[in-house]
């Protein structure tokens, strides 16, 4: 028995979807893109006229807080009082969240340890996060200007390269693993390393910020906010930001794997991806609604 071309097509569509779901906010954005491409019209749940103008045969959706999306289609023969069918899924997954105060250091490394900077979100299999090429993704509140006034915008952000790692101990430092198994403490062992203080030139020594300057610089560079490099004279040339960290007023970030989802197996029958329990359901619910209209 072989995987059919139709099954391969659906799998490819799902891989494109899940590879863009770096966070729950990106998952909502990916779902929005699917709906828009299928002709769904965005409405606001707060505007009465949007709801009073709904029509039979229409396809609509709205979002809330960038973290949830609701879509629906009105039947061509719909009448008030008719029944309806509903399906639901969640966009979030167990993840290591970066806390509002993430700045810390130890053993010559810049770290983001859980007791200060990382909070496990959900019931994750945290042992699978060790020795992986990790990065961060989520959203940031960025200050800007519009019509001469200061405005704030929530922007999605994802650093596409590995910047973090939670290393395992070498075997000769952890002999008990043979007899006791792999045991870890979430408060002391989930310590993602960001950089060494040697190469960064200790840019945070005089900083009183809530996060490592290097981490915020990477986010600002990805968000492409303008800056004068002279604002950071203490940072070495390699680490000097090309964008302005002070424009980032807050963020909601989680760690994520940089390895993309893929199809594997001798018969190409398996899918390997992060967040399969929820993102597969989110994708199927959305695709089923689209295909039914």
HELIX and SHEET records of a PDB file:
HELIX    1   1 UNK A    5  UNK A   18  1                                  14    
HELIX    2   2 UNK A   24  UNK A   37  1                                  14    
HELIX    3   3 UNK A   48  UNK A   52  1                                   5    
HELIX    4   4 UNK A  126  UNK A  129  5                                   4    
HELIX    5   5 UNK A  171  UNK A  173  5                                   3    
HELIX    6   6 UNK A  177  UNK A  180  1                                   4    
HELIX    7   7 UNK A  197  UNK A  200  1                                   4    
HELIX    8   8 UNK A  213  UNK A  223  1                                  11    
HELIX    9   9 UNK A  229  UNK A  232  5                                   4    
HELIX   10  10 UNK A  245  UNK A  247  5                                   3    
HELIX   11  11 UNK A  276  UNK A  291  1                                  16    
SHEET    1   A 3 UNK A  41  UNK A  42  0                                        
SHEET    2   A 3 UNK A  59  UNK A  64  1                                        
SHEET    3   A 3 UNK A  68  UNK A  73 -1                                        
SHEET    1   B 2 UNK A  95  UNK A  98  0                                        
SHEET    2   B 2 UNK A 118  UNK A 121 -1                                        
SHEET    1   C 3 UNK A 104  UNK A 106  0                                        
SHEET    2   C 3 UNK A 109  UNK A 113 -1                                        
SHEET    3   C 3 UNK A 191  UNK A 196 -1                                        
SHEET    1   D 3 UNK A 149  UNK A 158  0                                        
SHEET    2   D 3 UNK A 134  UNK A 146 -1                                        
SHEET    3   D 3 UNK A 248  UNK A 257 -1                                        
SHEET    1   E 2 UNK A 262  UNK A 264  0                                        
SHEET    2   E 2 UNK A 270  UNK A 272 -1                                        
END                                                                             
